[in-house]
Amino acid sequence: MNNTKHTSNTLVELLQWRSENQPEKLAYTFLADGEREAGSLTYKELDTRAKSIAAKLQSLGLAGERALLIYNSDSEYISAFFGCLYAGVISVPLHPPGKNKSLSRISSIAEDSNAKVTLSIKEIQTELEKDFTKDNFLKSVQWIDSDEISNELSKDWKQPDISPDTLAYLQYTSGSTGVPKGVMVNRQKSFT
């Protein structure tokens, strides 16, 4: 195992290097309620999930497009986020709306970002499906349940043409007016 210091130009390069050189090392540990361990991912597991999700996105010709990521903070979210990076898809991370809350914020962000696809898990899709079909913009956004994507797809993944300056994700903030505004974040240089 190679534990020497390594410099990567993108998060994709860094995760691939760690997957090859530190495959069993923990990449993420998720805490339920901020205290109890609720799961973890090694670098190899994260790399495989990211490649599987990316291969699905690539098969749909979504490179350069925007994808809503509607997840709770868990392993599926981080896998989908890296899956977008691995596919050259620009992610737009969002939390699911709480009970009895409207989809107006999600709809506004989806339209502003011109999202083509929503990534989430089947449970969240089931909760939001009815409301999505009623919304003028959201009903046209394709839905993919990442938890139903097989790891077998990882073998179909193709390295995207990305650089440190490639747009990685759009972070929406509510701002002082309450209207969500997108902030562009690119793939940073020199990760170690």
Helices and strands as residue ranges (DSSP letters): H 11-21, E 26-32, E 36-42, H 43-59, E 66-70, H 75-87, E 90-94, H 104-113, E 115-120, H 122-134, G 138-140, E 142-145, G 146-148, G 151-156, E 167-173, E 181-186
